[in-house]
Amino acid sequence: MPCDIYLGRAFKMTTSVKNSYLEFPNAIVMRKRIGIDSWYEALLEFSEAIIQSDNYQASPPGFCIVADSVDEQNTAEFEFFASLGFDVNATDAVDGVSSVENLLVGDTLVLRKYDPETPIVQIYQELLDYAQSNDILISEDFYHVMFTLYGEPFVDVHAKILEA
């Protein structure tokens, strides 16, 4: 069900599930085990570490939860990623950080989340429900891409299309 929001009365934004494509060329990837609810702080920390290393991001930062990594303490392995503005060497790796020449997810369904009060699992369910009602098979590995628009944080949640 589409939702409408006005940001700074400058424009109207309607969100609904859309087809998209997700690719991060020249990506840097950091893997870290954290509490499920600590993703926002860890994503900001990842982005700040890139800036502190005198690099710049050519994309917004993102993350995914590694499949089957959630434990009974409600922690999980996260992969944080962003494109850099230069070619990366895929063999470089330091302290859980590696580089990938091209982090390709491919065709996805995407839903934009802008209400911080909306539980992320609700977004997952909306994507799953949409896929089921449209006979689309999607992966349950969700990719989250964060960006700021007019000072407000947004997250695009992507699910890889396996079969349409």
C-alpha beads as a LAMMPS data file, in Angstrom:
LAMMPS data file: protein, C-alpha beads

164 atoms
163 bonds

1 atom types
1 bond types

-500.0 500.0 xlo xhi
-500.0 500.0 ylo yhi
-500.0 500.0 zlo zhi

Masses

1 110.0

Atoms # bond

1 1 1 0.000 0.000 0.000
2 1 1 1.619 3.298 -1.038
3 1 1 2.465 5.847 1.626
4 1 1 2.787 9.595 1.056
5 1 1 5.061 11.952 2.942
6 1 1 5.988 15.605 2.559
7 1 1 9.581 16.515 3.400
8 1 1 10.152 20.165 4.105
9 1 1 7.083 20.826 1.942
10 1 1 9.499 20.765 -1.006
11 1 1 8.211 17.632 -2.709
12 1 1 5.821 14.732 -2.343
13 1 1 7.250 11.221 -2.160
14 1 1 5.212 8.081 -2.754
15 1 1 6.752 4.763 -1.790
16 1 1 5.757 1.354 -2.986
17 1 1 7.585 -1.767 -4.074
18 1 1 9.484 -1.138 -7.305
19 1 1 11.829 -3.052 -9.600
20 1 1 15.439 -1.979 -9.283
21 1 1 19.036 -3.052 -9.854
22 1 1 21.788 -3.077 -7.242
23 1 1 25.494 -2.920 -8.001
24 1 1 28.496 -1.515 -6.128
25 1 1 31.606 -1.244 -8.347
26 1 1 34.959 -0.820 -6.567
27 1 1 33.406 -1.817 -3.263
28 1 1 34.910 -2.002 0.160
29 1 1 33.266 -4.574 2.455
30 1 1 33.528 -4.916 6.225
31 1 1 32.187 -7.946 8.086
32 1 1 31.302 -7.514 11.751
33 1 1 29.202 -9.335 14.383
34 1 1 26.917 -6.898 16.170
35 1 1 23.531 -6.764 17.865
36 1 1 20.643 -6.781 15.389
37 1 1 19.443 -3.396 16.626
38 1 1 22.920 -1.806 16.385
39 1 1 23.007 -1.644 12.577
40 1 1 22.546 2.136 12.318
41 1 1 25.465 3.011 14.616
42 1 1 27.703 0.415 12.925
43 1 1 26.802 1.732 9.455
44 1 1 27.707 5.291 10.500
45 1 1 30.957 3.997 12.034
46 1 1 31.795 2.189 8.765
47 1 1 31.113 5.299 6.708
48 1 1 33.169 7.475 9.089
49 1 1 36.095 5.001 8.906
50 1 1 36.157 5.378 5.105
51 1 1 36.305 9.169 5.454
52 1 1 39.009 8.976 8.158
53 1 1 41.156 6.834 5.835
54 1 1 41.221 9.707 3.318
55 1 1 38.936 7.915 0.878
56 1 1 35.558 8.958 -0.387
57 1 1 32.439 6.999 -1.081
58 1 1 31.025 6.982 -4.599
59 1 1 27.796 5.454 -3.295
60 1 1 25.714 5.536 -0.159
61 1 1 26.734 2.905 2.400
62 1 1 24.751 -0.289 2.742
63 1 1 24.600 -3.546 4.643
64 1 1 23.154 -7.024 4.643
65 1 1 22.823 -9.630 7.367
66 1 1 24.776 -12.781 6.527
67 1 1 22.361 -15.691 6.019
68 1 1 21.871 -17.999 9.020
69 1 1 24.144 -15.898 11.271
70 1 1 21.567 -14.715 13.822
71 1 1 22.154 -16.302 17.224
72 1 1 20.157 -16.606 20.431
73 1 1 21.750 -13.398 21.834
74 1 1 20.140 -11.506 18.928
75 1 1 23.475 -10.763 17.269
76 1 1 24.405 -11.498 13.668
77 1 1 27.196 -11.198 11.122
78 1 1 26.699 -8.030 9.088
79 1 1 28.423 -7.057 5.862
80 1 1 28.736 -3.301 5.380
81 1 1 29.617 -2.033 1.910
82 1 1 30.130 1.087 -0.194
83 1 1 31.627 1.943 -3.562
84 1 1 34.837 3.918 -3.528
85 1 1 35.802 6.532 -6.081
86 1 1 38.763 4.547 -7.412
87 1 1 39.699 1.018 -8.466
88 1 1 40.168 -1.335 -5.540
89 1 1 42.476 -4.308 -5.298
90 1 1 40.383 -7.401 -4.582
91 1 1 43.290 -9.031 -2.738
92 1 1 43.634 -6.293 -0.091
93 1 1 42.174 -7.190 3.305
94 1 1 42.739 -5.572 6.691
95 1 1 40.929 -6.202 10.003
96 1 1 37.769 -7.740 8.551
97 1 1 37.749 -5.254 5.657
98 1 1 38.117 -6.482 2.104
99 1 1 37.641 -5.053 -1.338
100 1 1 35.526 -6.372 -4.179
101 1 1 35.961 -5.276 -7.773
102 1 1 32.211 -5.415 -8.364
103 1 1 29.621 -6.249 -5.692
104 1 1 26.706 -7.250 -7.918
105 1 1 23.289 -8.151 -6.536
106 1 1 21.461 -7.656 -9.855
107 1 1 17.710 -7.268 -10.349
108 1 1 15.852 -6.540 -7.121
109 1 1 12.572 -5.498 -5.625
110 1 1 13.073 -2.395 -3.496
111 1 1 11.036 -0.609 -0.855
112 1 1 12.081 2.761 0.570
113 1 1 11.821 3.145 4.361
114 1 1 11.721 6.642 5.774
115 1 1 9.831 6.182 9.020
116 1 1 12.332 5.231 11.750
117 1 1 9.475 3.823 13.824
118 1 1 8.657 1.158 11.203
119 1 1 10.253 -2.158 12.223
120 1 1 12.598 -3.400 9.515
121 1 1 10.913 -6.837 9.604
122 1 1 7.700 -5.123 8.498
123 1 1 9.534 -3.895 5.382
124 1 1 10.791 -7.442 4.771
125 1 1 7.237 -8.755 5.056
126 1 1 5.914 -6.135 2.626
127 1 1 8.522 -7.204 0.068
128 1 1 7.736 -10.900 0.618
129 1 1 3.973 -10.288 0.343
130 1 1 4.403 -8.239 -2.841
131 1 1 6.611 -10.921 -4.406
132 1 1 4.173 -13.693 -3.517
133 1 1 1.142 -11.822 -4.859
134 1 1 3.000 -11.130 -8.129
135 1 1 4.484 -14.640 -8.549
136 1 1 8.058 -13.409 -8.080
137 1 1 10.592 -15.548 -6.246
138 1 1 12.971 -13.419 -4.152
139 1 1 15.896 -14.139 -1.877
140 1 1 15.347 -13.561 1.824
141 1 1 18.799 -11.968 2.013
142 1 1 17.906 -8.290 2.179
143 1 1 20.287 -5.503 1.189
144 1 1 19.905 -2.113 2.866
145 1 1 21.237 1.089 1.299
146 1 1 21.205 4.194 3.475
147 1 1 21.212 7.788 2.307
148 1 1 20.203 11.209 3.572
149 1 1 17.790 13.497 1.771
150 1 1 17.162 17.001 3.106
151 1 1 18.722 15.927 6.402
152 1 1 16.405 12.928 6.839
153 1 1 17.751 9.325 6.845
154 1 1 16.248 6.886 4.336
155 1 1 16.878 3.187 3.777
156 1 1 16.156 1.366 0.532
157 1 1 15.596 -2.317 1.310
158 1 1 16.373 -4.582 -1.676
159 1 1 15.537 -8.255 -2.204
160 1 1 17.254 -10.079 -5.075
161 1 1 14.838 -11.421 -7.703
162 1 1 15.538 -15.115 -8.210
163 1 1 12.724 -15.829 -10.667
164 1 1 10.035 -13.621 -12.165

Bonds

1 1 1 2
2 1 2 3
3 1 3 4
4 1 4 5
5 1 5 6
6 1 6 7
7 1 7 8
8 1 8 9
9 1 9 10
10 1 10 11
11 1 11 12
12 1 12 13
13 1 13 14
14 1 14 15
15 1 15 16
16 1 16 17
17 1 17 18
18 1 18 19
19 1 19 20
20 1 20 21
21 1 21 22
22 1 22 23
23 1 23 24
24 1 24 25
25 1 25 26
26 1 26 27
27 1 27 28
28 1 28 29
29 1 29 30
30 1 30 31
31 1 31 32
32 1 32 33
33 1 33 34
34 1 34 35
35 1 35 36
36 1 36 37
37 1 37 38
38 1 38 39
39 1 39 40
40 1 40 41
41 1 41 42
42 1 42 43
43 1 43 44
44 1 44 45
45 1 45 46
46 1 46 47
47 1 47 48
48 1 48 49
49 1 49 50
50 1 50 51
51 1 51 52
52 1 52 53
53 1 53 54
54 1 54 55
55 1 55 56
56 1 56 57
57 1 57 58
58 1 58 59
59 1 59 60
60 1 60 61
61 1 61 62
62 1 62 63
63 1 63 64
64 1 64 65
65 1 65 66
66 1 66 67
67 1 67 68
68 1 68 69
69 1 69 70
70 1 70 71
71 1 71 72
72 1 72 73
73 1 73 74
74 1 74 75
75 1 75 76
76 1 76 77
77 1 77 78
78 1 78 79
79 1 79 80
80 1 80 81
81 1 81 82
82 1 82 83
83 1 83 84
84 1 84 85
85 1 85 86
86 1 86 87
87 1 87 88
88 1 88 89
89 1 89 90
90 1 90 91
91 1 91 92
92 1 92 93
93 1 93 94
94 1 94 95
95 1 95 96
96 1 96 97
97 1 97 98
98 1 98 99
99 1 99 100
100 1 100 101
101 1 101 102
102 1 102 103
103 1 103 104
104 1 104 105
105 1 105 106
106 1 106 107
107 1 107 108
108 1 108 109
109 1 109 110
110 1 110 111
111 1 111 112
112 1 112 113
113 1 113 114
114 1 114 115
115 1 115 116
116 1 116 117
117 1 117 118
118 1 118 119
119 1 119 120
120 1 120 121
121 1 121 122
122 1 122 123
123 1 123 124
124 1 124 125
125 1 125 126
126 1 126 127
127 1 127 128
128 1 128 129
129 1 129 130
130 1 130 131
131 1 131 132
132 1 132 133
133 1 133 134
134 1 134 135
135 1 135 136
136 1 136 137
137 1 137 138
138 1 138 139
139 1 139 140
140 1 140 141
141 1 141 142
142 1 142 143
143 1 143 144
144 1 144 145
145 1 145 146
146 1 146 147
147 1 147 148
148 1 148 149
149 1 149 150
150 1 150 151
151 1 151 152
152 1 152 153
153 1 153 154
154 1 154 155
155 1 155 156
156 1 156 157
157 1 157 158
158 1 158 159
159 1 159 160
160 1 160 161
161 1 161 162
162 1 162 163
163 1 163 164
